[in-house]
């Protein structure tokens, strides 16, 4: 998850005692004193070991790669490492890599190459959100040369198969979708790896040369360009690992008891047929009988259903009960999961986990949150203002990485899973009991440091009890999630409130300060986002397919 926002301030110590004193008064002073860090020293590896929690025997974690980023997400994760992890878990086998812009620049990006090598070797990776700097940011930070996104290097180095972007649910609180929504986004191919060139009038010939130079070249496309200015774009869609994606997708949908769908635009983009066909063949051969027995194909006529991307866009808005999964190409997955994030409150409540495969067949799994570094809160923190950073997505990612590491090296698997289970429940309990951050608990919610402290206290009690992790079993009561203060909304400073007011007034026909259902319908119809009847969707799909056949 990258951001390209305003220029960054110079990197500071994530656990600067001075910054904590400015941030949250007495609560921060207590934390700062307990952390005992000197301000101003850059983070350059594993944080120091905190004192062992009272009544809890420390145990060693298996090897894992920890990739650190910067800004508010980095600051918050270092608090969590110090307060939640280090008192109980000995992390000497973790390998830490600093992917801050400064560290990448100073090493000539060797630190990124080293992190990729370590991830390939170890197989379990946690990554904090990082920054891919714009030209302005590169200049303000004094970088020697522009830096690309580290994600492309990771996907290539780990033979990326799929990026899983699934909804996160807090038992007892309804965020958006009621049941899980799963997404598998093909991790390679498409526009992200495209070559392009701005050209003028002329001719373009795209030719494929087989690996065996004795075989005859194949002309893929030939066309004449008649415009004075054109942009020629070339990319490919690898299909060798789609079978692996299919197995990952169908196993997870079956485990979570959700209905699977395959999303493409193959009615028009005929080259996408292969993606659908591979997933369909794997499903028919290995999974169909299991899905039928589980009753998961009742609403799809007993078959694996294909959705064109246009229909998927509409259905995501309509199917708020959740309980579905979608597998799609790289670009479609990127766009559609942004829509899922909006329905499910924000990107902070969905995962972003990359699965790749080593040459020996072992799966490599990298876990991260789907949001960025939260620059607006970082700038507020630097100004000495209170912040309320919700670390849910990052913590869920950390727990996933630790559990995968314990699966690869099960020497302390029981201890790891006991801690991750208690940590997950302590965090969820804080949100249920009104001790959450302000995005869920409203203005009375905890600050960044207070939230870390309250979860730490509960986690310590749970671990000291000796009991196995429990789960939330009370009858869920729908809790009304309070709207957070506007100053805690990401990128709110870019919103034009006067334009929004004029837009609202346009549909508030009676000027009563609210929009009734009739006015709401008019608004959604005009914006083109009104859900369509099933019959209409099918007719649009049929029409699109006919048009695609004619264009072919």
C-alpha positions as CSV (number, residue, x, y, z in Angstrom):
1,X,0.0,0.0,0.0
2,X,1.7,3.1,-1.2
3,X,0.9,6.8,-1.0
4,X,2.0,9.7,-3.1
5,X,0.8,12.7,-1.1
6,X,2.5,15.9,0.0
7,X,6.2,16.1,0.6
8,X,7.4,14.3,3.7
9,X,9.3,15.7,6.6
10,X,12.7,14.1,7.4
11,X,12.4,10.7,9.0
12,X,12.2,10.8,12.8
13,X,12.4,8.2,15.5
14,X,9.1,6.3,15.6
15,X,9.3,6.1,19.4
16,X,10.7,9.6,20.1
17,X,9.9,10.3,23.7
18,X,9.7,14.0,23.0
19,X,7.1,13.4,20.2
20,X,5.1,11.3,22.6
21,X,5.1,13.9,25.2
22,X,3.8,16.4,22.8
23,X,1.2,14.0,21.4
24,X,-1.1,12.9,24.2
25,X,-0.2,14.4,27.6
26,X,-0.1,12.1,30.6
27,X,-0.9,8.9,28.8
28,X,1.8,9.4,26.3
29,X,4.3,10.5,29.0
30,X,3.7,7.2,30.8
31,X,4.3,5.3,27.6
32,X,7.3,7.3,26.6
33,X,8.9,6.8,30.0
34,X,8.3,3.0,29.8
35,X,9.8,2.8,26.3
36,X,12.9,4.8,27.4
37,X,14.0,5.8,23.9
38,X,16.3,8.7,23.1
39,X,14.6,11.1,20.6
40,X,15.9,11.6,17.2
41,X,17.7,8.3,16.5
42,X,16.5,6.6,13.3
43,X,14.9,3.2,13.4
44,X,17.4,0.7,12.1
45,X,16.3,-2.8,12.9
46,X,14.4,-4.6,15.7
47,X,13.2,-2.5,18.6
48,X,14.8,-3.3,21.9
49,X,13.3,-6.1,24.0
50,X,10.8,-4.8,26.5
51,X,10.6,-6.3,30.0
52,X,8.9,-9.7,30.2
53,X,5.2,-9.3,31.1
54,X,4.4,-10.3,34.6
55,X,3.3,-13.9,35.0
56,X,3.9,-14.8,31.3
57,X,6.7,-17.0,30.2
58,X,8.6,-15.7,27.2
59,X,8.9,-17.9,24.1
60,X,10.8,-17.6,20.8
61,X,9.1,-16.8,17.5
62,X,10.1,-18.7,14.3
63,X,11.9,-16.9,11.5
64,X,9.9,-14.1,9.8
65,X,10.8,-11.1,7.7
66,X,9.6,-7.7,9.1
67,X,9.6,-4.8,6.6
68,X,9.2,-1.4,8.1
69,X,7.8,1.7,6.4
70,X,7.4,5.2,7.7
71,X,5.1,7.9,8.9
72,X,2.1,7.3,11.2
73,X,1.7,3.6,10.4
74,X,5.3,3.0,11.2
75,X,5.1,4.9,14.5
76,X,2.0,3.0,15.6
77,X,3.5,-0.4,14.7
78,X,6.6,0.3,16.7
79,X,4.5,1.0,19.7
80,X,2.7,-2.3,19.2
81,X,6.0,-4.2,18.9
82,X,7.3,-2.6,22.1
83,X,4.1,-3.0,24.1
84,X,2.4,-6.1,22.8
85,X,5.0,-8.3,21.2
86,X,8.3,-7.9,22.9
87,X,7.2,-8.5,26.5
88,X,6.1,-12.0,25.6
89,X,7.9,-13.0,22.4
90,X,11.6,-13.3,21.7
91,X,12.1,-12.1,18.1
92,X,15.8,-12.8,17.5
93,X,15.0,-14.9,14.5
94,X,13.1,-12.2,12.8
95,X,14.9,-10.3,10.0
96,X,14.2,-6.6,9.9
97,X,14.5,-4.5,6.8
98,X,13.9,-0.7,6.7
99,X,12.2,0.3,3.4
100,X,11.8,4.0,4.3
101,X,12.7,6.3,1.4
102,X,15.9,7.4,3.1
103,X,17.1,3.9,3.8
104,X,16.3,2.7,0.2
105,X,18.1,5.8,-1.2
106,X,21.2,5.5,1.0
107,X,21.6,1.8,0.1
108,X,21.0,2.2,-3.6
109,X,17.9,0.1,-3.0
110,X,20.0,-2.8,-1.8
111,X,17.8,-3.0,1.3
112,X,14.9,-3.8,-1.0
113,X,16.8,-6.5,-2.8
114,X,17.9,-8.0,0.5
115,X,14.3,-7.9,1.8
116,X,13.1,-9.8,-1.3
117,X,15.9,-12.4,-1.0
118,X,15.0,-12.9,2.7
119,X,11.3,-13.2,1.9
120,X,12.1,-15.9,-0.7
121,X,14.3,-17.7,1.8
122,X,12.0,-17.5,4.9
123,X,8.6,-17.5,3.3
124,X,6.7,-15.5,5.9
125,X,6.7,-11.7,5.6
126,X,5.0,-8.8,7.4
127,X,5.2,-5.4,5.7
128,X,4.2,-2.0,7.0
129,X,2.8,0.6,4.5
130,X,5.6,2.3,2.6
131,X,5.9,5.5,0.5
132,X,6.5,5.6,-3.2
133,X,7.7,9.2,-3.5
134,X,6.6,11.6,-6.2
135,X,9.0,13.9,-7.9
136,X,8.2,16.6,-5.4
137,X,8.8,14.3,-2.5
138,X,12.0,12.9,-3.9
139,X,13.3,16.5,-4.2
140,X,12.2,17.6,-0.7
141,X,13.8,14.5,0.8
142,X,17.1,15.0,-1.1
143,X,16.9,11.6,-2.7
144,X,19.7,10.8,-5.2
145,X,17.2,9.3,-7.7
146,X,13.5,8.4,-8.0
147,X,12.3,5.3,-6.2
148,X,9.8,2.9,-7.7
149,X,7.1,1.0,-5.7
150,X,8.7,-1.9,-3.8
151,X,5.6,-4.0,-4.5
152,X,6.5,-4.8,-8.1
153,X,9.9,-6.1,-7.1
154,X,8.3,-8.3,-4.4
155,X,5.7,-9.8,-6.7
156,X,8.4,-10.6,-9.2
157,X,10.9,-11.9,-6.7
158,X,8.4,-14.1,-4.9
159,X,6.7,-15.4,-8.1
160,X,3.5,-13.7,-7.1
161,X,0.3,-15.6,-7.8
162,X,-2.5,-13.6,-6.2
163,X,-3.2,-10.7,-3.9
164,X,-5.9,-11.5,-1.4
165,X,-8.0,-8.5,-0.4
166,X,-10.7,-9.8,2.0
167,X,-13.0,-8.0,4.4
168,X,-12.0,-7.9,8.1
169,X,-14.9,-8.4,10.6
170,X,-15.1,-7.5,14.3
171,X,-17.6,-9.9,15.9
172,X,-20.4,-8.0,17.5
173,X,-19.9,-4.9,15.3
174,X,-21.4,-4.4,11.8
175,X,-19.0,-2.5,9.6
176,X,-20.4,-2.9,6.1
177,X,-20.7,-6.4,4.7
178,X,-22.4,-8.7,7.2
179,X,-20.5,-11.8,6.1
180,X,-17.0,-12.2,4.6
181,X,-16.2,-10.9,1.1
182,X,-13.2,-12.6,-0.5
183,X,-11.2,-11.3,-3.4
184,X,-8.3,-12.9,-5.3
185,X,-6.5,-10.4,-7.6
186,X,-4.1,-11.9,-10.1
187,X,-0.7,-10.6,-9.0
188,X,1.0,-10.4,-12.4
189,X,0.3,-9.1,-15.8
190,X,-1.9,-6.4,-17.2
191,X,-1.4,-2.7,-17.3
192,X,1.0,-2.6,-14.3
193,X,3.9,-4.1,-16.3
194,X,3.1,-2.4,-19.6
195,X,5.5,-0.9,-22.0
196,X,4.4,2.2,-23.8
197,X,5.5,4.9,-26.1
198,X,4.0,8.2,-27.3
199,X,4.0,8.2,-31.1
200,X,2.6,10.1,-34.1
201,X,1.1,8.9,-37.4
202,X,2.5,5.6,-38.8
203,X,2.2,1.9,-38.4
204,X,2.6,-0.4,-35.4
205,X,3.6,-4.1,-35.8
206,X,3.6,-6.3,-32.7
207,X,5.6,-9.5,-33.3
208,X,6.1,-12.5,-31.1
209,X,9.4,-14.4,-31.4
210,X,9.3,-17.9,-30.0
211,X,12.0,-19.0,-27.5
212,X,13.2,-21.4,-30.0
213,X,14.7,-19.1,-32.6
214,X,14.2,-21.8,-35.3
215,X,10.4,-21.3,-35.0
216,X,8.7,-18.8,-37.2
217,X,7.8,-15.4,-35.6
218,X,4.1,-14.6,-35.1
219,X,2.5,-11.3,-35.9
220,X,0.2,-10.5,-32.9
221,X,-1.2,-7.2,-34.2
222,X,-0.7,-4.8,-37.0
223,X,-2.4,-1.4,-37.3
224,X,-2.2,2.0,-38.9
225,X,-2.1,5.1,-36.6
226,X,-3.9,8.1,-38.2
227,X,-3.9,10.5,-35.3
228,X,-1.1,13.1,-34.9
229,X,-0.6,11.9,-31.3
230,X,-1.1,8.3,-30.0
231,X,0.1,6.2,-27.2
232,X,1.0,2.6,-28.0
233,X,0.8,0.3,-25.0
234,X,2.0,-3.3,-24.9
235,X,1.5,-5.8,-22.1
236,X,0.9,-9.5,-21.6
237,X,-1.2,-11.6,-19.2
238,X,0.8,-14.7,-17.9
239,X,-1.5,-17.7,-17.4
240,X,0.9,-20.4,-16.0
241,X,0.0,-19.6,-12.3
242,X,-3.7,-19.1,-12.8
243,X,-4.3,-22.7,-11.8
244,X,-2.5,-22.0,-8.5
245,X,-4.7,-18.9,-8.0
246,X,-7.8,-21.1,-8.7
247,X,-6.9,-23.6,-5.9
248,X,-6.2,-20.8,-3.4
249,X,-9.5,-19.1,-4.3
250,X,-11.8,-22.2,-4.2
251,X,-10.2,-23.6,-1.1
252,X,-10.7,-20.3,0.8
253,X,-14.3,-19.8,-0.4
254,X,-15.2,-23.3,0.6
255,X,-13.6,-22.8,4.0
256,X,-15.4,-19.5,4.6
257,X,-18.7,-20.9,3.1
258,X,-19.1,-18.1,0.5
259,X,-20.3,-18.3,-3.1
260,X,-17.5,-18.0,-5.7
261,X,-17.6,-15.9,-8.9
262,X,-15.1,-15.3,-11.7
263,X,-15.0,-11.7,-13.0
264,X,-13.6,-10.7,-16.4
265,X,-14.6,-8.6,-19.4
266,X,-14.2,-11.5,-21.8
267,X,-17.3,-10.6,-23.7
268,X,-15.4,-7.8,-25.2
269,X,-11.8,-8.5,-24.3
270,X,-11.6,-12.0,-25.9
271,X,-8.1,-12.5,-24.7
272,X,-9.5,-12.8,-21.1
273,X,-11.2,-16.1,-22.0
274,X,-8.2,-18.1,-20.9
275,X,-8.3,-16.8,-17.3
276,X,-12.0,-17.9,-17.0
277,X,-11.4,-21.2,-18.7
278,X,-8.6,-22.3,-16.4
279,X,-10.6,-21.4,-13.2
280,X,-13.7,-23.1,-14.6
281,X,-11.8,-26.3,-15.4
282,X,-10.1,-26.5,-12.0
283,X,-13.5,-25.9,-10.3
284,X,-15.2,-28.6,-12.4
285,X,-12.5,-31.2,-11.7
286,X,-11.6,-30.6,-8.1
287,X,-14.3,-28.5,-6.3
288,X,-17.7,-28.6,-7.8
289,X,-19.0,-31.7,-5.9
290,X,-17.8,-30.1,-2.6
291,X,-19.6,-26.9,-3.3
292,X,-22.8,-28.6,-4.2
293,X,-22.7,-30.7,-1.0
294,X,-22.2,-27.5,1.0
295,X,-25.2,-25.8,-0.7
296,X,-23.0,-22.9,-2.0
297,X,-24.2,-23.0,-5.6
298,X,-27.9,-22.7,-5.0
299,X,-28.1,-19.1,-6.1
300,X,-26.0,-19.7,-9.2
301,X,-27.9,-22.6,-10.7
302,X,-25.5,-25.3,-9.5
303,X,-22.7,-23.9,-11.6
304,X,-19.6,-21.6,-11.2
305,X,-20.9,-18.3,-12.4
306,X,-19.0,-15.8,-14.5
307,X,-19.7,-12.0,-14.0
308,X,-18.6,-9.3,-16.4
309,X,-16.8,-6.6,-14.6
310,X,-19.7,-4.1,-15.2
311,X,-22.1,-6.4,-13.4
312,X,-19.7,-7.1,-10.6
313,X,-19.4,-3.3,-9.9
314,X,-23.2,-3.1,-9.4
315,X,-23.5,-6.3,-7.4
316,X,-20.8,-5.3,-4.9
317,X,-23.1,-2.4,-3.9
318,X,-26.2,-4.5,-3.8
319,X,-24.9,-7.6,-2.0
320,X,-24.3,-6.0,1.4
321,X,-25.1,-9.3,3.1
322,X,-21.7,-10.4,1.9
323,X,-21.0,-14.1,1.6
324,X,-19.4,-14.0,-1.8
325,X,-15.9,-14.2,-3.4
326,X,-14.5,-12.9,-6.7
327,X,-11.4,-13.9,-8.6
328,X,-10.3,-11.5,-11.3
329,X,-7.5,-10.0,-13.4
330,X,-4.9,-7.7,-11.9
331,X,-6.5,-4.3,-12.9
332,X,-10.1,-5.4,-12.3
333,X,-9.1,-6.7,-8.8
334,X,-7.5,-3.4,-8.0
335,X,-10.5,-1.3,-8.9
336,X,-13.2,-3.6,-7.5
337,X,-11.6,-4.1,-4.1
338,X,-11.4,-0.3,-3.7
339,X,-15.2,-0.4,-4.1
340,X,-15.4,-3.2,-1.5
341,X,-13.4,-1.1,0.9
342,X,-15.8,1.8,0.6
343,X,-18.8,-0.5,1.3
344,X,-17.0,-2.0,4.2
345,X,-16.2,1.4,5.7
346,X,-12.6,2.0,4.6
347,X,-9.4,0.4,3.3
348,X,-8.4,-0.1,6.9
349,X,-10.9,-3.0,7.1
350,X,-9.7,-5.2,4.3
351,X,-6.5,-7.2,3.9
352,X,-3.9,-7.1,1.2
353,X,-1.9,-10.3,1.3
354,X,0.4,-11.5,-1.5
355,X,0.9,-15.2,-2.1
356,X,3.8,-16.5,-4.2
357,X,5.6,-19.7,-4.7
358,X,9.2,-20.8,-4.2
359,X,10.9,-23.0,-6.8
360,X,10.5,-25.9,-4.4
361,X,6.7,-25.4,-4.3
362,X,6.5,-23.8,-0.8
363,X,4.1,-20.9,-0.7
364,X,5.5,-17.5,0.2
365,X,3.0,-15.3,2.0
366,X,3.4,-11.5,2.6
367,X,0.9,-9.7,4.8
368,X,0.2,-6.0,4.9
369,X,-2.7,-3.6,5.4
370,X,-4.4,-2.2,2.4
371,X,-4.1,1.4,3.5
372,X,-1.1,3.8,3.2
373,X,1.1,5.5,5.7
374,X,-1.6,7.9,6.9
375,X,0.4,11.0,6.2
376,X,-2.3,13.4,7.6
377,X,-2.2,11.9,11.0
378,X,1.6,11.8,10.9
379,X,1.8,15.6,10.2
380,X,-0.7,16.2,13.0
381,X,1.5,14.1,15.3
382,X,4.5,16.1,14.3
383,X,2.6,19.3,15.1
384,X,2.1,18.0,18.7
385,X,-1.6,17.3,18.2
386,X,-3.5,14.3,19.5
387,X,-4.0,11.5,16.9
388,X,-6.2,8.4,16.8
389,X,-4.7,5.8,14.5
390,X,-6.6,2.6,14.0
391,X,-4.0,-0.2,13.6
392,X,-6.6,-3.0,13.0
393,X,-5.5,-3.8,9.4
394,X,-1.8,-3.8,10.2
395,X,-2.3,-6.0,13.3
396,X,-4.4,-8.5,11.4
397,X,-1.6,-8.6,8.9
398,X,1.1,-9.1,11.6
399,X,-0.9,-11.9,13.1
400,X,-1.3,-13.6,9.7
401,X,2.4,-13.4,9.1
402,X,3.3,-14.8,12.5
403,X,0.8,-17.7,12.0
404,X,2.2,-18.5,8.6
405,X,5.7,-18.5,10.0
406,X,4.6,-20.9,12.7
407,X,3.1,-23.2,10.1
408,X,6.4,-23.2,8.2
409,X,8.4,-23.8,11.4
410,X,6.0,-25.4,14.0
411,X,8.6,-25.6,16.8
412,X,6.5,-23.1,18.9
413,X,3.3,-23.2,16.9
414,X,1.0,-23.7,19.9
415,X,2.5,-20.7,21.8
416,X,2.3,-18.5,18.7
417,X,-1.3,-19.3,17.9
418,X,-2.2,-18.8,21.6
419,X,-0.7,-15.3,21.5
420,X,-2.2,-14.4,18.2
421,X,-5.6,-15.6,19.3
422,X,-5.5,-13.6,22.5
423,X,-4.2,-10.5,20.7
424,X,-6.9,-10.6,18.1
425,X,-9.6,-11.0,20.8
426,X,-8.2,-8.3,23.0
427,X,-8.2,-5.9,20.1
428,X,-11.7,-6.8,19.0
429,X,-12.9,-6.5,22.6
430,X,-11.6,-2.9,22.8
431,X,-13.7,-1.9,19.9
432,X,-16.8,-3.7,21.2
433,X,-16.5,-2.1,24.6
434,X,-16.1,1.5,23.5
435,X,-12.3,1.6,24.0
436,X,-11.5,1.8,20.3
437,X,-10.0,4.5,18.2
438,X,-12.1,7.5,17.1
439,X,-12.9,6.2,13.6
440,X,-15.2,3.6,15.3
441,X,-15.8,5.0,18.8
442,X,-16.4,8.7,17.9
443,X,-14.9,11.7,19.6
444,X,-14.6,10.0,22.9
445,X,-12.5,7.2,21.5
446,X,-8.9,6.5,22.4
447,X,-5.8,8.3,21.1
448,X,-3.2,6.2,19.3
449,X,-1.2,5.6,22.4
450,X,-4.2,5.1,24.7
451,X,-5.5,2.4,22.4
452,X,-2.2,0.6,22.4
453,X,-2.1,0.8,26.2
454,X,-5.7,-0.5,26.8
455,X,-5.2,-3.5,24.4
456,X,-1.8,-4.2,26.1
457,X,-3.5,-4.5,29.5
458,X,-6.2,-6.8,28.3
459,X,-3.7,-8.9,26.3
460,X,-1.4,-9.3,29.3
461,X,-4.3,-10.5,31.5
462,X,-5.4,-13.0,28.9
463,X,-1.9,-14.4,28.4
464,X,-1.3,-14.6,32.2
465,X,-4.5,-16.6,32.7
466,X,-3.0,-19.6,31.0
467,X,-6.3,-20.2,29.2
468,X,-6.6,-20.9,25.5
469,X,-7.9,-18.1,23.2
470,X,-11.7,-17.8,23.3
471,X,-14.1,-16.3,20.8
472,X,-16.9,-13.9,21.0
473,X,-20.0,-16.0,21.6
474,X,-22.6,-13.6,22.9
475,X,-25.6,-12.8,20.8
476,X,-24.3,-9.9,18.6
477,X,-26.1,-6.7,19.2
478,X,-25.9,-4.2,16.3
479,X,-23.7,-1.4,17.6
480,X,-24.1,1.9,15.9
481,X,-20.7,3.0,14.9
482,X,-20.2,6.6,15.6
483,X,-19.0,9.0,12.9
484,X,-15.4,10.1,13.7
485,X,-14.4,13.8,13.8
486,X,-13.7,15.1,10.3
487,X,-10.1,15.9,11.2
488,X,-9.4,12.2,11.5
489,X,-10.7,11.3,8.1
490,X,-7.9,10.5,5.6
491,X,-7.4,13.2,2.9
492,X,-10.3,15.2,4.2
493,X,-8.3,18.4,3.7
494,X,-8.7,17.9,-0.1
495,X,-12.5,17.9,0.0
496,X,-14.3,21.0,-1.3
497,X,-17.1,21.4,1.3
498,X,-18.8,24.3,-0.5
499,X,-19.1,22.1,-3.7
500,X,-20.4,19.3,-1.6
501,X,-23.0,21.6,0.0
502,X,-24.1,22.7,-3.5
503,X,-24.3,19.1,-4.6
504,X,-26.4,18.2,-1.6
505,X,-28.8,21.2,-2.0
506,X,-29.4,20.1,-5.6
507,X,-31.2,17.0,-4.3
508,X,-32.6,18.4,-1.1
509,X,-35.7,19.6,-2.9
510,X,-37.6,20.8,0.2
511,X,-34.5,22.4,1.7
512,X,-35.2,20.5,4.9
513,X,-31.5,19.6,5.5
514,X,-32.0,15.9,4.7
515,X,-32.7,13.8,1.7
516,X,-35.8,11.6,1.6
517,X,-35.9,8.3,-0.2
518,X,-37.5,9.8,-3.3
519,X,-34.7,12.4,-3.5
520,X,-32.1,9.7,-2.8
521,X,-33.5,7.6,-5.8
522,X,-33.2,10.6,-8.1
523,X,-29.6,11.2,-7.0
524,X,-28.5,7.6,-7.6
525,X,-30.2,7.4,-10.9
526,X,-28.6,10.6,-12.1
527,X,-25.2,9.5,-10.9
528,X,-25.6,6.1,-12.6
529,X,-25.1,4.1,-9.4
530,X,-28.7,2.9,-8.8
531,X,-28.8,-0.9,-8.5
532,X,-30.5,-2.5,-11.5
533,X,-33.0,-5.3,-11.6
534,X,-31.6,-8.8,-12.2
535,X,-33.4,-9.0,-15.6
536,X,-31.9,-5.7,-16.7
537,X,-28.4,-6.8,-15.7
538,X,-28.8,-10.0,-17.7
539,X,-30.0,-8.0,-20.8
540,X,-27.0,-5.7,-20.5
541,X,-24.6,-8.7,-20.3
542,X,-26.3,-10.2,-23.4
543,X,-26.1,-7.0,-25.3
544,X,-22.4,-6.5,-24.3
545,X,-21.6,-10.0,-25.5
546,X,-23.3,-9.4,-28.8
547,X,-21.5,-6.1,-29.3
548,X,-18.2,-7.9,-28.5
549,X,-18.9,-10.6,-31.1
550,X,-19.6,-8.0,-33.7
551,X,-16.4,-6.1,-32.9
552,X,-14.4,-9.3,-33.2
